[in-house]
């Protein structure tokens, strides 16, 4: 609850309001759940996709909703190994 509240406060400070679109390029995990709950607690619309989608798939998916705010990871863990994805995230700006 506290993480959701703090994240919602940050989203609001960034100008996110009801009916805005917040998108996350995040692996399935606590961070994605917190971000989704924070966005929806404001009344924003949430959309998420996995960082392993790749640039073209991410851009195709997120360009449809034109997010007000985009949050992303610079790396994620899969099969016990860290997978860097900062270059992909930067290419999606």
WOLINHU-V437383 format. One record per residue. N is the residue number from 1. SS is DSSP state (@ for helix, = for strand, . for the rest). OMEGA is omega in whole degrees, 0 to 359 (* if undefined). NEAR is the number of other C-alpha atoms within 8 Angstrom. Layout:
n: [N N]
ss: [SS SS]
omega: [OMEGA OMEGA]
near: [NEAR NEAR]
This chain:
n: [1 2 3 4 5 6 7 8 9 10 11 12 13 14 15 16 17 18 19 20 21 22 23 24 25 26 27 28 29 30 31 32 33 34 35 36 37 38 39 40 41 42 43 44 45 46 47 48 49 50 51 52 53 54 55 56 57 58 59 60 61 62 63 64 65 66 67 68 69 70 71 72 73 74 75 76 77 78 79 80 81 82 83 84 85 86 87 88 89 90 91 92 93]
ss: [. @ @ @ @ @ @ @ @ @ @ @ @ . . . . . . . = = = = = . . . . @ @ @ @ @ @ @ @ @ @ @ @ @ . . = = = = = . @ @ @ . @ @ @ @ @ @ @ @ @ . . . . . = = = = . . = = = = . . = = = = . @ @ @ @ @ @ . .]
omega: [181 179 179 181 179 180 177 178 177 179 180 179 177 175 180 180 182 179 170 179 177 180 177 171 190 172 175 181 184 182 180 180 179 180 179 180 178 180 183 177 177 186 177 179 183 170 180 172 183 178 179 177 186 187 185 180 178 181 179 182 188 178 179 183 180 185 173 181 177 175 185 175 176 177 176 181 172 182 178 181 177 179 179 178 181 181 177 181 179 178 182 182 *]
near: [4 5 7 11 9 8 11 13 8 8 11 10 7 6 6 13 9 7 7 11 13 15 14 13 13 13 9 8 6 6 8 12 9 11 12 10 9 13 14 10 8 11 10 14 10 11 10 9 11 9 14 4 9 8 10 7 8 13 9 8 8 11 8 6 7 7 11 9 8 9 9 9 11 8 9 11 8 7 4 5 6 8 8 7 11 9 6 9 13 7 7 8 4]
